[in-house]
Amino acid sequence: MRVVVIDNDALEAKQSYYFSKRIPVATGLLIGRMTPTRDHVLALVQTPDEDPEAPNTKGWDAVDETWVVEHAKEVQRMMPGGLCVMGIFFFCPADQVSSGGTKMNLASSILRKIARFQDVSGGIDAGGDDGSERLFFHMCSKTKRNMCKALPVRDATKTAHPAELKTQPDLASALVSLSASFRFRLALPLLPNGHAEAPLEDKELWKGVQGQLAEQLGAVDRAVALCNGRLAGSEPLVADGGKGKGGKGGK
């Protein structure tokens, strides 16, 4: 059985918001890291309303599958290394997400479309896992009970199966944050061959910028990064997302 650990603070904040605002239905994304032993959900990101001036008060009538998938694609493109869109969540009554029901089929369709995009874009780092499953998390809007399932996304004949759900405070502290900077200087002639009466056109200037940037980006591509002064191999993870406080980040 797949083990899913969710950041307790992130979960409580999301549930408190939905109940305080009396929101009938909500959808969103699970952000975190997937590994062979357990999955770590660091954040629950709500699907934005298509019309910011008219928040969702209509329930499922306002939920658009295409909109949810497009939001997932945009979020996936912004993910830093090691994190990904792991799945989706629904906030609604439990009887609406029963196995084989319309809403559970909707969740399966969304997850498979997200997975196909990630397979093509290479946007998921499963940390050694084969990446064949995505997560569906449900928050009941009546009982406040939570449920999580794992869906095989590469086989449409298979259905979601239960996952063991756990919570842990300050889950993000187990991650290591790395930062880097690269500075360079561009020098471009504004006048061709020293003739003041014939300044360079915008296209020529832009061509010169592109040429120098290509050289600098090539240098970055050939560079070797050190973590705390040491060269890390490509196989081991910087952090496995386990329990406890993370180590100090490198530069």
C-alpha positions, 0 to 999 in steps of 0.5 A: 500500500502506498504511504502518503504523508501530508503536511499537517499545517497546510492541510488544516489551513486549507480545511479551515478556509473552506469551512469558514467560507462555506465553500460547497465544492473545491478542487486543487493540486497536491504538490510535493515529492514522490518516492518508492517508500512514501510520498510527501505532500507539502502544499495543497494549491486550489484551482483558481476561479476562471472568473476572479470576480465570481468565485465558485458558489455553484458547486460542480457546475463551476468545475471545468475539467480542462481548466483544472488540467491547464492549471496543473500544467502551468504549476508543473512548469514552475516546479523547482527540482525534486517537486512535482504535481503529485495529484489532485484534491476534491473538497465535497461530500464523501458520497459524491466521490464514491468508486465508479461515480461521476466525480471519481471518473472525473478525477481519474480523467484529470489525473491521467491527462496530467500524467500524460503531460508530465510524461511528455514534458519530463516534468516529474521526478519520481525519486526512483518510483516508476511514476505510474501512479498519481494521487487523489485526495478527498476532504469531506465537506460534512464530516471533515474526514480525509481519504487518499487513493492512488490511481494507476494512470497508465492503465485505463482498465485499473481503478484507484486503490486506497493509500495509507494517509499520515500527517506530519508537522513542518514537513518542508523542514526535511528538504534542502534548499539550494541557491546559485547565481551567475553574473555576466556582462554584455558589451555591444557596439551601438554604431557600426564601423564607427559611423555615427550617422548609421546607428545599429537597427534594433534587429542587429542589436538583438542579434548581437545580444543573442550571440553573446547570450548563447556563449554565456549559456554555453558556459553555464551548460558546461559548468559543474555545481558543487554542494557544500564544496563537494561534487554530488553524483547524479544518482543519490538524492540531495534529500529523501524527504524523510523525518527530521530536520534537513541538513544545511543547504549548499551554495 
